[in-house]
Amino acid sequence: MSARKSFANWPCSIARTVDLLGDAWTSLLLREAFYGSRRFDEFQQELGIARNTLADRLRRLVDEGLMERRLYESEPPRHEYLLTEKGRDFFPVLAAMARWGDQWLAGEEGVPVTLHHDACGHDAHPEVVCSACGDPMRSENTSARMGPGYPEKLRERPDVRRRFARS
């Protein structure tokens, strides 16, 4: 079996994010952390994930700065895993995934989990809005443009120029 292709250096934030967090276990671990799980055994029990896979994913989340590993018992040494600011900032992605799943994958019985916005006291769903005007961003009213970090050596390729010519 060949090694998985890395997208870590692609000129695309979606590709880079998928490279880091694209397997199912990683996103589910982050979901469980948002639900309040902190300890290895809690994650393992909630997800039914193999212990070696769980250890690998937690290590990666710690190494990438999404979680912090903190000692909570010294004899024997036991650790808990807490979301960092970088990890907490992933919440809108999970909320958007949940909304999409609620709309397109929920059965007749309804959505499995609702999100409650504690600040206003209502159950709600996330909405992606423009940071400048506040209007909803949809595929039909949003286009992609080359950003300042797009590699100079790729800017003149015909396929790249064609892709971004629409914007």
N, C-alpha and C positions, 0 to 999 in steps of 0.2 A: 504494500500500500504506500502511495507517495505522500509526502508531507503536504499539509494544507498550505495553500498560497497565502502569503501575508499581504494585507492591504494597508499596513501601518504607514507606508510612505506614499500612498496614492494621494493625488491632489484633490481629495474629496473628504469632507468631514464625516459623511455618512459611511464611507468605506473604512475610515480609520476607527470609527465607533464600532462598526460591525466586527472589525478585526479584534478589538479589545473585549467587547461585550456580546458578541453575536451568537454564542452558543446558548441553548435554552437554560442550562443550569445557572449560568452567571446572572441572567436577568431574573430568574426565579429566586436566587439567593438575595439579590437586591430587594425584590418584592418582600421577601420574608423579613429582611432587616427593617423595611418600612413598617411592616406589621408588628414589629417589636422583638423579633428573635435576635438573640445576641450570642448565644453559646453554641458551640459545635454540635452538641447533642440535640439542641432545639432545631437547628437547621436540618440535621440528619433525620430526625423524627418527622418533621413537617413535610419534607420533600421525598423521603425514601431514597435518597441519593447514596451511592456507594461512598464509604468513608474516604477512600483514596481520591475519588473524584472531588468530594467536598473539600478535602485538605488542599488539593491542587487549585481549585477555584478560589477558595478563601485566600490562599497565598498570593494568587494573582491580583485579587482585589486590594489586598494590603500593599503589594509591591507597586501597584498603579495609583495608590493614594485614594481609593474610593472607600476603604475601610481602614480602621486602626485596630490593631491587635493589642489588647490590654490585659495584664495579669489581674485576676480577681481572687485567686487562691494560690498560696505558695506551696503547700504540702498536700497532695502533689501539685505541681504547677498546672494551673488551668487558666485559660484565656477566654475572653469574650471579644466579640468583633462588633465595633461600633462604626456607623456611617460617619465619614468626614464631610466637610463642606462639599467637596467634589462629588462624593457619593450621594449626599442629599440633593444635589443639583440634578441628579438623574431622575428624580421623581416625576417631573412633567413628561418625560419620555414614557415611563411606565403607565402614567395616567392616560396618555394618548393611546397607547397600545390597548389598555383596558376599554377605552371608549370605542375604539374600532371593533374590538372583539364583542363588546356589548351590542353594537349595531348589527354586525354581520354574522356572529357566531352563536349568540345566545339562543337557547331553545324556547319553546312555548312557555316554559315555566318562568322565564324572565332572566334578568341578569344575575350572576352569582354573587357579586359584591357591589355595593354602592359606595361612592365616595361622598363623605360628609364634610362640607366646608365649615370648620368650627368657627371661623371668624364671623360668618353671617348666620350660622345655624341651619343651613339648608343642605339637602342632598343635591349634588351638582355633578356636571361632567365638564372636563376640560375643553377649552376652545383655544385654538391657535389664532392669535390676533397680531396684527401689525403693531410693532412697538412704536411706530411714528404716529399712526392715525387711529389705532384701536379697532379698525374693521377686521372681520374674519379673513384669514388667508386661506384660499382654496387653490386647487391646481389650476383652475381656469382663470384666476386673476393674479397669479404669481409666476415670475420667470426667474431663471438662474442666470447670473452674470459672473464673469471671472472676477475673483477677488484679488487683493494685493499679494496673497500667498500662492497664487497659481504659478507654477514653474514657468519661467521665461522660455525655456527650451521647448515647451509644449504649446505655447501661445499661437504660433504660426502654422501649426499642423492643420491641414484642410479639414479633417474631421472635427477638430476642436473649434475652429473658426465657424464651421457650419452649425455646431451645437449651440454656440453662444450668439450666433447671428440673429436668432429669433428674439433675443432680448434687446 
